[in-house]
Amino acid sequence: MEGSINEEIKSQRLNEILRLQDDITLRKNKELIGTLQEVLIEGASKTDKGKLTGRTRTNKIVNFEGDESVIGRLISVEIVRAMRHSREGRLPSQSQ
């Protein structure tokens, strides 16, 4: 069909866009390092049962060590590390 694009080229273009989006997302997440974010605590982290997980007001995932008594509450969490799809935090009273 005239004007159609080869499937391999479509796939290459999509992968290029996805890589670019990953780079942008990581850069924007890194901008949050050192900031306090209000986080609604959902429960134990799916990837690390020793940590809690929650979401910021902009629906960003934050994992951190904390007591289960904060589940269901909004608390301030300092962002200390950023990955593409989540952020690692700590409670402000947990100094290094």
ChimeraX attribute file (.defattr): number of C-alpha atoms within 10 A of each C-alpha:
attribute: neighborCount
match mode: 1-to-1
recipient: residues
	/A:1	4
	/A:2	4
	/A:3	5
	/A:4	7
	/A:5	9
	/A:6	8
	/A:7	9
	/A:8	9
	/A:9	10
	/A:10	12
	/A:11	11
	/A:12	11
	/A:13	12
	/A:14	12
	/A:15	12
	/A:16	12
	/A:17	12
	/A:18	12
	/A:19	12
	/A:20	12
	/A:21	13
	/A:22	15
	/A:23	13
	/A:24	13
	/A:25	16
	/A:26	17
	/A:27	14
	/A:28	14
	/A:29	19
	/A:30	17
	/A:31	11
	/A:32	16
	/A:33	17
	/A:34	13
	/A:35	13
	/A:36	17
	/A:37	21
	/A:38	17
	/A:39	24
	/A:40	22
	/A:41	24
	/A:42	17
	/A:43	17
	/A:44	20
	/A:45	17
	/A:46	11
	/A:47	10
	/A:48	12
	/A:49	11
	/A:50	13
	/A:51	18
	/A:52	23
	/A:53	26
	/A:54	25
	/A:55	19
	/A:56	17
	/A:57	12
	/A:58	9
	/A:59	10
	/A:60	14
	/A:61	20
	/A:62	27
	/A:63	27
	/A:64	23
	/A:65	18
	/A:66	18
	/A:67	11
	/A:68	13
	/A:69	9
	/A:70	14
	/A:71	17
	/A:72	13
	/A:73	13
	/A:74	17
	/A:75	17
	/A:76	17
	/A:77	24
	/A:78	23
	/A:79	24
	/A:80	16
	/A:81	17
	/A:82	20
	/A:83	14
	/A:84	15
	/A:85	12
	/A:86	17
	/A:87	23
	/A:88	19
	/A:89	26
	/A:90	20
	/A:91	15
	/A:92	12
	/A:93	8
	/A:94	9
	/A:95	6
	/A:96	4
